[in-house]
Amino acid sequence: MNRRVLGTLGFSLWALAAFACAGASPGEAGSAATADTLCQSDADCVVVETGCCDHCNGGKAEAFNKAHADAHRPQGCTGRGCTRLGCGDAVAACVDNTCQVKILPLGS
């Protein structure tokens, strides 16, 4: 390909990406709270292991408002094998009215 074609292709991809991002609604970027993650205090939040394995073994720990936590628990995990590696505990906290998870150092 010549440089002109590559330049046009590159600009087209950039424009497409910019257009796609401009159309995103608030909250899609992951920074805004949804009803599932809104909180007033740390007591409103709980950690949910959202994968079939825990966060130490290939899964993911996420924080949700305790009223919405059950909707995020994994389904169909019976019989799945997980490694048994250890890591720090996952704790939930309310930060800027959004439940967030923090992984503590091992042994804390």
C-alpha positions as CSV (number, residue, x, y, z in Angstrom):
1,M,0.0,0.0,0.0
2,N,1.2,3.5,-0.6
3,R,1.4,6.2,2.0
4,R,-1.7,8.0,0.9
5,V,-3.9,4.9,1.3
6,L,-2.4,4.2,4.7
7,G,-2.8,7.8,5.8
8,T,-6.5,7.8,4.7
9,L,-7.1,4.4,6.4
10,G,-5.4,5.7,9.6
11,F,-7.5,8.8,9.7
12,S,-10.7,6.8,9.0
13,L,-10.0,4.5,11.9
14,W,-9.3,7.5,14.2
15,A,-12.5,9.2,13.1
16,L,-14.5,6.0,13.7
17,A,-13.1,5.6,17.2
18,A,-13.8,9.2,18.0
19,F,-17.4,8.9,16.8
20,A,-17.9,5.7,18.8
21,C,-16.6,7.3,22.0
22,A,-18.7,10.4,21.5
23,G,-21.9,8.2,21.3
24,A,-21.2,6.5,24.6
25,S,-23.7,7.2,27.4
26,P,-22.5,8.2,30.9
27,G,-21.5,5.2,32.9
28,E,-20.3,3.1,30.0
29,A,-16.7,4.1,30.6
30,G,-16.9,2.5,34.1
31,S,-16.3,5.6,36.0
32,A,-19.9,6.6,36.9
33,A,-21.9,4.7,39.5
34,T,-24.9,2.7,38.5
35,A,-27.8,1.7,40.8
36,D,-25.9,-1.5,41.5
37,T,-22.9,0.4,42.9
38,L,-24.3,3.5,44.5
39,C,-23.6,3.9,48.2
40,Q,-23.6,6.3,51.1
41,S,-21.2,4.4,53.4
42,D,-18.9,1.4,53.4
43,A,-21.7,-0.6,55.1
44,D,-23.7,-0.3,51.9
45,C,-21.1,-2.2,49.9
46,V,-20.1,-5.9,49.6
47,V,-17.5,-7.8,47.6
48,V,-18.9,-10.3,45.1
49,E,-16.7,-12.8,43.4
50,T,-18.1,-12.5,39.9
51,G,-16.2,-15.4,38.3
52,C,-16.6,-19.1,39.0
53,C,-13.2,-19.0,40.7
54,D,-12.2,-16.3,43.3
55,H,-10.0,-13.3,42.5
56,C,-6.9,-15.2,43.5
57,N,-7.5,-17.9,41.0
58,G,-8.6,-16.4,37.7
59,G,-11.9,-14.8,38.8
60,K,-12.7,-11.2,39.6
61,A,-13.7,-9.5,42.8
62,E,-16.1,-6.6,42.4
63,A,-18.0,-4.3,44.8
64,F,-21.7,-3.8,44.6
65,N,-24.4,-2.2,46.8
66,K,-25.5,-5.1,49.0
67,A,-29.1,-4.8,47.8
68,H,-28.0,-5.7,44.2
69,A,-25.2,-8.1,45.0
70,D,-27.0,-11.4,44.3
71,A,-27.7,-10.3,40.7
72,H,-23.9,-10.4,40.0
73,R,-23.1,-13.8,41.5
74,P,-21.9,-16.3,38.8
75,Q,-24.2,-19.0,37.6
76,G,-23.3,-22.4,36.2
77,C,-20.1,-22.9,38.1
78,T,-20.8,-26.4,39.4
79,G,-17.9,-28.8,38.6
80,R,-15.5,-26.1,37.5
81,G,-12.0,-26.6,38.7
82,C,-10.0,-23.6,40.2
83,T,-6.5,-23.3,41.3
84,R,-5.9,-22.8,45.0
85,L,-3.5,-19.9,45.1
86,G,-3.6,-17.5,47.9
87,C,-3.7,-13.7,47.8
88,G,-4.9,-10.7,49.8
89,D,-8.5,-10.4,50.9
90,A,-10.9,-8.3,48.8
91,V,-12.7,-5.6,50.8
92,A,-15.4,-3.2,49.6
93,A,-15.5,0.5,50.4
94,C,-17.7,3.4,49.4
95,V,-15.6,6.0,47.6
96,D,-17.3,9.1,46.1
97,N,-20.7,7.3,46.5
98,T,-19.6,4.3,44.4
99,C,-18.8,0.9,45.8
100,Q,-15.2,-0.1,45.0
101,V,-13.1,-3.1,45.8
102,K,-9.6,-3.1,47.1
103,I,-7.3,-6.1,47.3
104,L,-5.3,-6.0,50.5
105,P,-1.7,-7.2,50.6
106,L,-1.3,-10.9,51.5
107,G,-1.3,-11.4,55.2
108,S,-3.2,-8.3,56.1
